[in-house]
Amino acid sequence: MYIKRILLFVVLAGLVVGGIFSYMVYNAIFAPNTSFNNEEAYLYIPTGSTFQEVKELAQPVLKNLETFEQVAKRKGYTSNVKAGKYAIKKGMNNNDIINTLRVNNIPVKVSFNNQETLADLAGRISNQIEADSLSLLAAFEDKEFIKAQGFNEETKLGMYLPNSYEFFWNTSSEEFRDRMVKEYDRFWNNERLQKAKAEGLSPKEVTTLASLVHKETAKVDERPKVAGLYLNRLKRGMLLQADPTVIYAIKKSSGDFTQVIKRVLYKDLELDSPYNTYKYAGLPPGPITMPDISAIDAVLNPETHDYLYFVADVENFGYHKFAKTLAQHNRNKVQYVQWINAQKIKR
């Protein structure tokens, strides 16, 4: 009878211990372990991170780091940390969190507009993915890479098409650069190539002309008209006489792309630079900015007209007045000069 009681006690004790252990295991794996009030929080895990570093990153969003680590060890995550951006949803348990960190690297939207230099682009992109600006710029400026893609020092800016793209946050500098090449090749499909050929331009020349169109007008609906005007001048062998190219030449010759130039002076037109389209015929050696897709498509789908001159319209800001003759243009120009003098814009 005494032995039976002992056995019963042992059995009951085992059940209690087992129950406590099971509860602890269940609690560690399946109990909610988030400590934030928003619907979700994001963890950005850098390339090469250790599990200890992941714990430090996760500490602000988790209730219990100890149970998190226990589950991580059981699932083999501590020795298989993966970089990326991960969404931790409110109320997730450790099992779900570890599963998320193992396989659910979510993409980020990366966007950039018409940057004037590759250094500007590197700075813009470094704020959106893990790669820093120095490594990005080094990848962009890699001479072997530039040459392999058929570009040169003057045209390399045109390799990057301003738009919004999806990337993983932990994308490397080289991966970003290589993806841009693929986007460029995809953009220049047969239809666009045929349209460029019809205008007597290569894709790089289209991009260069589009950069002038982009700088001349921010109005997307006016860009085909501006593109048509420049094409008219090119076909007649006229100087393009585009103020934005002179501004770019000033910046490039000084090495200071941060300066703001609102007015081109007569003395500026004498600057000896291949980018000065008041002095040198044809297109400049390369783009003066990264034209967006609307500017490129404006060159590929220009408006057909006989305009050869244009000047800012001070009665309809953002747009321009177009003229077929120099005499008509000079009449339009008077109003603009009066307005800009009244604004006391010296430079």
NORNORGI-V503271 format. One line per field, one symbol per residue. phi: phi as a letter, one per 40 degrees, with the letter a starting at -180 (. if undefined). burial: # if it has 9 or more other ideal C-beta (glycine too) atoms within 8 Angstrom, else .. A space follows every 50 residues. Layout:
phi = ???
burial = ???
This chain:
phi = .ccccccccccccccccccccccccdcccbcdbbbbcccabbbbbcdgcc cdccdcccdcbbcbcccdcdcccccgccbacbcibbcbcdgccccccccc ccbbcbcbcbbabcccbccccdcccccbbcdccccccccccdcccdcccg bbccbdcccbcdabbbbcdcccdcccdccccccccccccdcccccccccg bcdcccccccccdcccaccdccccccccccccccccgcccfcddcccccc ccccgbcccbbcaccdccccdcacccccbbcgcccaccaccccccccccc bcccabcbbaadcccadhbbbbacbccccccccdcccccccccfcca
burial = .........................####.#.##......#.####..#. #.###.##..##..#.#######.#.##..#.########.######### ##.##.##.###.###.#.#######.####.#.######....###... #...#########.#.#######..##.###.##..#....##.##..#. #.###############....#############....##.#.####### ##....#...#......##.#.#.###.##..##.########.##.### .#..#.#####.#.....##.##....##..##.##..##.......
